[in-house]
Amino acid sequence: LYWANMFMLIIYTLEAIAHVYVDQHKFFHSRWNLLDIVVVLTGWLSALVKNMVNVAWLRIFRTFRLLRAFRVVMSIRELYMLLVGMFSSAKAIFFGTTLLAGML
């Protein structure tokens, strides 16, 4: 798990460096990019001072990595529409099942 985390942290770092290089001063105007920088910096901070101090509270920022996946879903319109349709149908199935169970 440690090596997988370090591998992903290196990938995120290289991606952030590439974004800064390509976007330059426009990079810091996007909130998504700022979130990426916060995730990368807290990841490196927790990796560097892991044995010195208790940095368990920094693990909260790891959950923000899920927002990166959400950003990809939002950028691909067809994938977004597919997921919204699946969640809507799951909601209808849940309420239908609840109604049937209530009638029994």
SULTAGI-V403531 format. One record per backbone hydrogen bond with DSSP energy under -0.5 kcal/mol. CO is the residue of the C=O (numbers start at 1). NH is the residue of the N-H. E is the energy in kcal/mol with one decimal. If there is no record, write none. Layout:
co-><CO CO>
nh-><NH NH>
e-><E E>
This chain:
co-><1 2 3 4 5 6 7 8 9 10 11 12 13 14 15 16 17 18 19 20 23 24 26 27 30 31 32 33 34 35 36 37 38 39 40 41 42 43 44 45 49 53 55 56 57 58 59 59 60 61 62 63 64 64 65 65 66 67 68 69 70 71 72 75 76 77 78 79 80 81 82 83 84 85 86 87 88 89 90 91 92 93 94 95 96 97 98 99 100>
nh-><5 6 7 8 9 10 11 12 13 14 15 16 17 18 19 20 21 22 23 24 26 27 29 30 34 35 36 37 38 39 40 41 42 43 44 45 46 47 48 49 53 55 58 59 60 61 62 63 63 64 65 66 67 68 68 69 70 71 72 73 74 75 76 77 80 81 82 83 84 85 86 87 88 89 90 91 92 93 94 95 96 97 98 99 100 101 102 103 104>
e-><-2.2 -2.3 -2.5 -2.4 -2.2 -2.2 -2.2 -2.8 -2.2 -2.6 -2.3 -2.5 -2.5 -2.2 -2.4 -2.5 -2.3 -2.4 -3.0 -1.9 -2.0 -1.1 -1.5 -1.1 -1.8 -2.3 -2.1 -2.2 -2.3 -2.5 -2.5 -2.9 -2.5 -1.8 -2.4 -2.5 -2.5 -1.7 -2.4 -2.2 -1.9 -0.9 -1.5 -1.4 -1.0 -1.2 -1.2 -0.6 -1.2 -0.8 -1.6 -1.5 -0.8 -0.7 -0.7 -1.0 -1.8 -2.0 -1.6 -2.1 -2.3 -1.4 -1.2 -0.8 -2.3 -2.6 -2.2 -2.4 -2.5 -2.2 -2.2 -2.5 -2.3 -2.3 -2.3 -2.0 -2.0 -2.5 -2.4 -2.4 -2.3 -2.5 -2.5 -2.3 -2.4 -2.6 -2.1 -1.7 -1.4>
